[in-house]
Amino acid sequence: MLVEQVLDRAEKLGIRAEASREPPGASGDHASFLVAGVPVVFFSGSEFSCIHCPADVIEVVDPKLLRQAVALGLELVISLAQ
């Protein structure tokens, strides 16, 4: 299962990750895929208060979390390709 692969890769990379559900009313670019039955993984931090509002600016991006999401996403793509 996709979630287990992500959690396994995160552990190997030393990245804290957990499986969870989206907060009620939340959505994203992945939502239509999920509705269509396509497995999805959504990488995020825990701060959602400024998403899609005027305060949603590059300065609020946590560089460490972004690096971790990229590393984890790359590992996942590599593992799926094998």
CNS distance restraints for C-alpha pairs under 8 A (distance, minus, plus):
assign (resid   1 and name CA) (resid   5 and name CA) 6.48 0.50 0.50
assign (resid   2 and name CA) (resid   6 and name CA) 6.33 0.50 0.50
assign (resid   2 and name CA) (resid  39 and name CA) 6.95 0.50 0.50
assign (resid   2 and name CA) (resid  40 and name CA) 7.70 0.50 0.50
assign (resid   2 and name CA) (resid  41 and name CA) 7.63 0.50 0.50
assign (resid   3 and name CA) (resid   7 and name CA) 6.21 0.50 0.50
assign (resid   3 and name CA) (resid  19 and name CA) 6.95 0.50 0.50
assign (resid   3 and name CA) (resid  41 and name CA) 7.13 0.50 0.50
assign (resid   4 and name CA) (resid   8 and name CA) 6.01 0.50 0.50
assign (resid   5 and name CA) (resid   9 and name CA) 6.14 0.50 0.50
assign (resid   5 and name CA) (resid  76 and name CA) 7.18 0.50 0.50
assign (resid   6 and name CA) (resid  10 and name CA) 6.03 0.50 0.50
assign (resid   6 and name CA) (resid  72 and name CA) 7.34 0.50 0.50
assign (resid   6 and name CA) (resid  76 and name CA) 6.34 0.50 0.50
assign (resid   7 and name CA) (resid  11 and name CA) 6.18 0.50 0.50
assign (resid   7 and name CA) (resid  17 and name CA) 6.29 0.50 0.50
assign (resid   7 and name CA) (resid  18 and name CA) 6.93 0.50 0.50
assign (resid   7 and name CA) (resid  19 and name CA) 7.72 0.50 0.50
assign (resid   8 and name CA) (resid  12 and name CA) 6.37 0.50 0.50
assign (resid   9 and name CA) (resid  13 and name CA) 6.21 0.50 0.50
assign (resid   9 and name CA) (resid  72 and name CA) 6.74 0.50 0.50
assign (resid   9 and name CA) (resid  75 and name CA) 6.67 0.50 0.50
assign (resid   9 and name CA) (resid  76 and name CA) 7.00 0.50 0.50
assign (resid  10 and name CA) (resid  14 and name CA) 6.03 0.50 0.50
assign (resid  10 and name CA) (resid  15 and name CA) 4.86 0.50 0.50
assign (resid  10 and name CA) (resid  16 and name CA) 6.59 0.50 0.50
assign (resid  10 and name CA) (resid  17 and name CA) 6.28 0.50 0.50
assign (resid  10 and name CA) (resid  72 and name CA) 6.22 0.50 0.50
assign (resid  11 and name CA) (resid  15 and name CA) 5.90 0.50 0.50
assign (resid  11 and name CA) (resid  16 and name CA) 7.04 0.50 0.50
assign (resid  11 and name CA) (resid  17 and name CA) 7.76 0.50 0.50
assign (resid  13 and name CA) (resid  72 and name CA) 7.65 0.50 0.50
assign (resid  15 and name CA) (resid  68 and name CA) 6.77 0.50 0.50
assign (resid  22 and name CA) (resid  26 and name CA) 6.08 0.50 0.50
assign (resid  22 and name CA) (resid  27 and name CA) 7.48 0.50 0.50
assign (resid  27 and name CA) (resid  31 and name CA) 5.98 0.50 0.50
assign (resid  30 and name CA) (resid  34 and name CA) 6.36 0.50 0.50
assign (resid  30 and name CA) (resid  40 and name CA) 6.63 0.50 0.50
assign (resid  30 and name CA) (resid  41 and name CA) 7.99 0.50 0.50
assign (resid  30 and name CA) (resid  42 and name CA) 7.35 0.50 0.50
assign (resid  31 and name CA) (resid  35 and name CA) 6.22 0.50 0.50
assign (resid  32 and name CA) (resid  36 and name CA) 6.23 0.50 0.50
assign (resid  33 and name CA) (resid  37 and name CA) 6.39 0.50 0.50
assign (resid  33 and name CA) (resid  38 and name CA) 5.17 0.50 0.50
assign (resid  33 and name CA) (resid  39 and name CA) 7.39 0.50 0.50
assign (resid  33 and name CA) (resid  40 and name CA) 7.12 0.50 0.50
assign (resid  34 and name CA) (resid  38 and name CA) 5.27 0.50 0.50
assign (resid  34 and name CA) (resid  39 and name CA) 6.24 0.50 0.50
assign (resid  34 and name CA) (resid  40 and name CA) 6.20 0.50 0.50
assign (resid  43 and name CA) (resid  69 and name CA) 6.32 0.50 0.50
assign (resid  44 and name CA) (resid  69 and name CA) 7.93 0.50 0.50
assign (resid  45 and name CA) (resid  65 and name CA) 7.19 0.50 0.50
assign (resid  50 and name CA) (resid  54 and name CA) 7.46 0.50 0.50
assign (resid  50 and name CA) (resid  55 and name CA) 5.40 0.50 0.50
assign (resid  50 and name CA) (resid  56 and name CA) 5.11 0.50 0.50
assign (resid  51 and name CA) (resid  55 and name CA) 7.64 0.50 0.50
assign (resid  51 and name CA) (resid  56 and name CA) 5.41 0.50 0.50
assign (resid  52 and name CA) (resid  56 and name CA) 5.90 0.50 0.50
assign (resid  56 and name CA) (resid  60 and name CA) 7.05 0.50 0.50
assign (resid  57 and name CA) (resid  61 and name CA) 7.62 0.50 0.50
assign (resid  61 and name CA) (resid  65 and name CA) 7.98 0.50 0.50
assign (resid  61 and name CA) (resid  66 and name CA) 7.33 0.50 0.50
assign (resid  62 and name CA) (resid  66 and name CA) 6.23 0.50 0.50
assign (resid  63 and name CA) (resid  67 and name CA) 6.14 0.50 0.50
assign (resid  64 and name CA) (resid  68 and name CA) 6.25 0.50 0.50
assign (resid  65 and name CA) (resid  69 and name CA) 6.09 0.50 0.50
assign (resid  66 and name CA) (resid  70 and name CA) 6.20 0.50 0.50
assign (resid  67 and name CA) (resid  71 and name CA) 6.11 0.50 0.50
assign (resid  68 and name CA) (resid  72 and name CA) 5.99 0.50 0.50
assign (resid  69 and name CA) (resid  73 and name CA) 5.89 0.50 0.50
assign (resid  70 and name CA) (resid  74 and name CA) 6.03 0.50 0.50
assign (resid  71 and name CA) (resid  75 and name CA) 6.21 0.50 0.50
assign (resid  72 and name CA) (resid  76 and name CA) 6.14 0.50 0.50
assign (resid  73 and name CA) (resid  77 and name CA) 6.22 0.50 0.50
assign (resid  74 and name CA) (resid  78 and name CA) 6.20 0.50 0.50
assign (resid  75 and name CA) (resid  79 and name CA) 6.14 0.50 0.50
assign (resid  76 and name CA) (resid  80 and name CA) 6.12 0.50 0.50
assign (resid  77 and name CA) (resid  81 and name CA) 6.14 0.50 0.50
assign (resid  78 and name CA) (resid  82 and name CA) 6.55 0.50 0.50
